[in-house]
Amino acid sequence: MDSEAKLEHGWSARTQELCIRVRTGPAGAWDYHYFGALSIFSGAGDLQDVRFEWDADSGRLVTNPDEVLVNWMAISAAADEPPSFNWYIR
């Protein structure tokens, strides 16, 4: 696994999300694979339901990582931040 892979957490009034970026490919020609778990608090969506607990004080995932379902994936040539999606949440 990429030694620089880092789990990130984000949230809004309607969602919370975990995301990890994994670098692949030869040096100088990296591709970045993003894997995420988007949990919807409010509204309906078409993504598989995801449940996890995040400790905001320590900045750590409380839930066993093996139990968190990845419900989206993306590939990008940019390393600065995960791709943004126009999530349609009713």
C-alpha positions in Angstrom: 0.0 0.0 0.0 1.1 3.6 -0.6 3.1 4.8 2.4 1.6 8.3 1.9 -2.0 7.0 2.0 -4.0 9.0 4.5 -7.6 8.6 5.7 -9.5 11.9 5.6 -12.9 12.7 7.1 -15.4 15.4 6.0 -18.9 16.3 7.0 -21.8 18.6 6.2 -25.3 19.1 7.5 -26.5 16.2 5.3 -23.5 13.8 5.0 -20.3 12.6 6.5 -17.6 11.0 4.4 -14.3 9.0 4.7 -11.9 9.1 1.8 -8.5 7.6 1.2 -6.1 8.4 -1.6 -3.8 5.7 -2.9 -1.0 6.5 -5.4 -0.3 4.0 -8.1 2.0 3.8 -11.2 5.7 4.5 -11.8 7.4 7.5 -10.2 6.7 10.7 -12.0 3.6 9.3 -13.7 1.3 8.7 -10.7 -2.4 8.1 -10.8 -4.4 8.7 -7.7 -7.2 6.3 -6.8 -9.7 7.6 -4.3 -11.9 5.3 -2.3 -14.7 6.7 -0.2 -17.6 5.9 2.1 -20.4 8.5 2.0 -22.9 8.3 4.7 -26.2 10.3 4.2 -27.9 11.8 7.3 -30.7 13.6 5.6 -32.6 12.9 2.4 -32.5 9.9 0.1 -29.8 8.8 -2.2 -28.8 6.0 -4.6 -25.6 5.0 -2.8 -25.3 1.8 -0.7 -25.9 2.7 3.0 -22.7 3.2 5.0 -22.3 3.4 8.7 -19.2 4.4 10.7 -18.2 6.3 13.8 -15.6 9.1 13.7 -14.1 10.6 16.8 -13.7 14.3 16.0 -11.6 15.1 19.1 -8.9 12.6 18.2 -9.4 12.7 14.5 -9.7 8.9 14.3 -12.0 6.3 12.9 -13.7 4.4 15.8 -15.3 1.8 13.7 -13.1 -1.2 12.6 -11.9 -0.2 9.1 -12.8 -3.8 7.9 -16.4 -3.0 8.6 -16.7 0.2 6.6 -18.3 -0.2 3.2 -16.6 1.7 0.3 -19.5 3.1 -1.8 -17.6 5.2 -4.3 -14.3 5.2 -6.2 -12.6 7.7 -8.5 -9.3 8.0 -10.4 -7.5 11.3 -10.9 -4.2 12.6 -12.1 -4.3 15.4 -9.6 -3.0 14.8 -6.0 -4.1 18.0 -4.3 -7.6 16.9 -3.1 -10.2 14.3 -3.8 -12.5 14.7 -6.7 -15.7 16.6 -5.9 -19.1 15.1 -6.9 -22.4 16.7 -7.4 -24.3 14.4 -5.1 -28.0 14.6 -5.7 -29.5 14.1 -2.3 -33.3 14.6 -2.1 
